[in-house]
Amino acid sequence: MTRAIGLATVSTLLALAACSGGNEPQANANAQGNDVAAPPAPAGNQTAPAARALSAIPEPFYGRWDFALDYCGDAASEGALTIAADRIEYYESEARVAEIATSAPGAITVTGEFSGEGQSWRERIGYELNTAGDRLTTTAEDGSVSARMRCP
């Protein structure tokens, strides 16, 4: 009885192998360097467009930004952010822009030489404008995100 089950199992496996569609020879051909096209990468593995270096922060980012319009007139607002062509100022720190890159309209990544509260550091921060240009989202290296409104 076990011999009949064993033969049935082997027969089933051989039948499945014969119906596999022949993909293995193609994979072996690729591994051996033959001219067989590799399958396209899945959509989820597509790479982002290459970043393009900029010489200055683009003008649409210039100005003062804060967490709410009510805070815009407050010089001591902890959410204050001022952006210019070559510098960025937060409430208690400022940065000289070292590198700027863009890979999409309305989005830049700035690497800055920061100083504040007696410390100095280098940090990369992403800045993204909404379509209307009145909201700015920042994304820090640690993944923290904050949103600000353009001050009048």
Buried (B, 14 or more C-beta within 10 A) or exposed (E): EEEEEEEEEEEEEEEEEEEEEEEEEBEEEBEEEEEBEEEEEEEEEEEEEEBEEBEEBBEBBEBBBBBEEEBBEEEEBEBBBBBBEEBBBBBEBBBEBBBBBBEEEBBBBBBBBBEBEEEEEEBBBBBBBEEEEBBBBBBEEEEEEEEBBBBE
